[in-house]
Amino acid sequence: MATVDGLLGALHVGDPELGVARLGPGPTSVPAGDRWSLLAVARGEVDVLGTTLGPGDAVLTRGRGALAVRVAGEGATVLVTRFALHGEARRLARLPEPAVVYADSEFCRLLIERVTGEVEQHRTADVVSARLLDWLVVDTVRDVLAGEPATIADPDVAAALAAVHADPAAAWTVDGLARRAGVGRAAFARRFREAVGTAPLSYVREHRLDLAERALLAEPDATVAAVARRVGYASPFSFSAAFRRHRGVAPSALRSLL
């Protein structure tokens, strides 16, 4: 999935609005607004855009105003979010609209359930809810792009990305990645930034931390030290420091969010 993560670049959510809609059975509509919106099912089943969504499933839209839905059974609870989606414009333009994304793991369902619970409890986009939404949106976009023929146009940069994804724990340097790409260091660094939107080692760090986040949340029995080794950190202390600096929470405390 090197090309998918490369296309994400520095994608992040801005100015989020979060709400929870408790829907009764039958036809109704859900306000999606005029920005990016993610509607995610927390409980029940909802028919939308010609498909049935269950717990953990979501639909990503842009500028739809409202979505017509039909609720099955006794009702459903839907997380309704609206936000700005920041990233390189040409990469965001590759996103199909609308995009239906089915939960591919228990992690997806738990994440949507937790964000919904936070919003129901606080009724505002607090720091925890906003961070969880950021994870949810980035994970959804990753799944959307995984099904699209989007690629990094520069084959040398794509080769370097593939190497990082094949062995994220390797001791990668700019020189080492440039050798994998078969080009000089300076040219590689410039072309990498143009193609991916960030510097090579910044990308390596973010990819490692993304992998670590998913492991910490999806694998409750994995220790912090084991996750640190898996993503290329020599000690859990250096990993914890980097994680806290770039994710805003200690890895040992991350699991309390779910």
SVG drawing of the C-alpha trace seen along z (x, -y; Angstrom):
<svg xmlns="http://www.w3.org/2000/svg" viewBox="-41 -25 65 35">
<polyline fill="none" stroke="black" stroke-width="0.4" points="0.0,0.0 3.0,-2.3 1.3,-4.4 -1.8,-4.8 0.0,-6.1 2.2,-8.2 -0.8,-9.9 -2.1,-10.7 0.8,-13.1 0.1,-15.3 -3.7,-14.7 -5.5,-16.0 -8.9,-17.2 -9.6,-20.8 -12.4,-22.8 -14.5,-19.7 -18.2,-19.6 -19.4,-16.4 -22.9,-15.3 -24.9,-12.2 -28.2,-11.5 -30.6,-9.0 -32.8,-7.9 -36.2,-6.2 -37.3,-3.5 -38.3,-4.5 -37.1,-7.2 -35.5,-10.4 -32.5,-12.6 -29.2,-13.4 -27.6,-16.8 -24.2,-16.4 -23.5,-20.1 -21.4,-21.9 -18.0,-20.7 -16.5,-17.2 -18.7,-14.9 -18.3,-11.5 -21.4,-9.6 -20.6,-6.5 -23.0,-4.0 -22.6,-3.3 -25.7,-1.2 -28.4,0.3 -28.6,0.4 -29.0,-2.4 -29.8,-2.2 -28.0,-5.1 -26.7,-5.6 -28.1,-2.2 -26.3,-0.2 -26.9,1.0 -24.5,-0.2 -24.1,1.5 -22.0,0.7 -18.5,-0.4 -19.5,-1.3 -19.2,-4.9 -19.8,-7.1 -17.5,-10.0 -19.2,-12.9 -18.4,-16.4 -20.9,-19.3 -24.0,-17.0 -26.2,-19.2 -28.2,-16.3 -28.3,-12.5 -31.6,-10.6 -31.5,-7.5 -33.9,-4.7 -33.5,-3.1 -34.1,0.5 -35.3,2.3 -36.1,0.3 -33.7,-2.6 -30.1,-3.5 -27.5,-5.8 -25.2,-7.6 -22.1,-9.8 -22.5,-12.9 -19.3,-14.8 -18.4,-17.9 -14.9,-19.2 -12.3,-20.7 -9.9,-18.2 -6.4,-19.6 -3.7,-18.1 -2.3,-18.7 -5.1,-19.7 -4.1,-17.4 -4.2,-14.4 -7.5,-15.3 -8.9,-15.6 -8.3,-11.9 -10.8,-11.0 -14.1,-9.7 -17.3,-11.3 -19.3,-9.8 -17.3,-6.9 -18.8,-4.1 -16.3,-2.3 -17.2,0.9 -15.6,1.7 -12.6,4.0 -11.9,4.8 -13.2,4.7 -11.0,1.6 -13.1,-0.4 -16.3,0.5 -14.8,-0.3 -13.4,-3.6 -16.7,-4.8 -18.4,-3.6 -15.9,-5.5 -16.1,-8.8 -19.9,-8.6 -19.8,-8.0 -17.5,-11.0 -19.8,-13.3 -22.9,-12.0 -21.2,-12.6 -19.5,-16.0 -21.8,-17.3 -18.8,-19.2 -15.6,-18.5 -13.2,-18.3 -9.5,-17.4 -10.1,-13.6 -13.1,-13.6 -11.2,-15.7 -8.2,-13.4 -10.3,-10.3 -12.1,-11.9 -8.8,-12.6 -7.8,-8.9 -11.2,-7.8 -11.1,-10.1 -7.5,-9.2 -8.2,-5.5 -11.3,-5.9 -9.4,-7.8 -6.7,-5.2 -9.4,-2.5 -11.0,-4.6 -7.7,-5.1 -6.7,-1.4 -9.5,-0.6 -8.5,-3.2 -5.8,-3.1 -4.1,-6.1 -0.3,-5.9 2.8,-7.9 3.7,-9.1 7.5,-9.2 8.6,-5.5 11.9,-6.1 10.0,-7.6 7.4,-4.8 10.3,-2.3 11.6,-4.0 8.1,-4.1 7.7,-0.4 11.0,0.3 9.9,-1.6 6.5,0.2 8.2,3.6 10.5,3.0 9.4,0.1 11.8,1.1 14.9,0.8 17.4,-2.0 16.4,-4.2 18.4,-7.2 18.0,-9.6 21.1,-8.2 19.8,-4.6 16.4,-5.6 18.1,-7.4 20.1,-4.3 16.9,-2.3 15.5,-4.8 18.7,-4.8 19.2,-8.6 21.4,-11.0 20.6,-12.2 19.7,-15.8 17.6,-14.9 15.9,-12.2 15.0,-14.4 13.6,-17.1 11.6,-14.6 10.3,-12.8 8.9,-16.1 7.3,-17.0 5.6,-13.6 4.6,-12.8 4.4,-16.3 6.8,-15.8 10.5,-15.1 11.7,-11.4 12.5,-10.9 9.4,-12.8 7.4,-10.3 9.3,-7.4 8.6,-8.7 4.9,-9.3 4.4,-5.9 6.1,-4.2 3.9,-6.1 0.8,-5.3 1.6,-1.6 2.3,-1.9 -1.1,-3.7 -2.9,-0.9 -1.0,1.8 -1.5,0.2 -5.3,-0.1 -5.9,3.1 -3.6,5.4 -4.3,5.0 -1.8,7.7 1.1,6.1 3.5,4.3 4.8,0.8 8.3,2.2 7.2,4.8 5.4,2.3 8.5,0.0 10.8,2.7 8.3,3.6 8.3,0.1 12.1,-0.5 12.8,-2.1 15.8,-0.8 14.2,-1.5 10.7,-2.0 11.9,-5.3 12.8,-6.9 9.6,-5.5 7.5,-6.9 9.2,-10.4 8.6,-10.5 5.0,-9.3 4.1,-11.8 5.8,-14.6 4.0,-13.9 0.8,-12.3 0.1,-14.3 -0.3,-11.4 1.9,-8.7 1.6,-5.3 0.8,-3.7 -2.1,-6.1 -3.4,-5.7 -5.5,-2.6 -7.5,-4.4 -9.1,-6.4 -10.9,-3.3"/>
</svg>
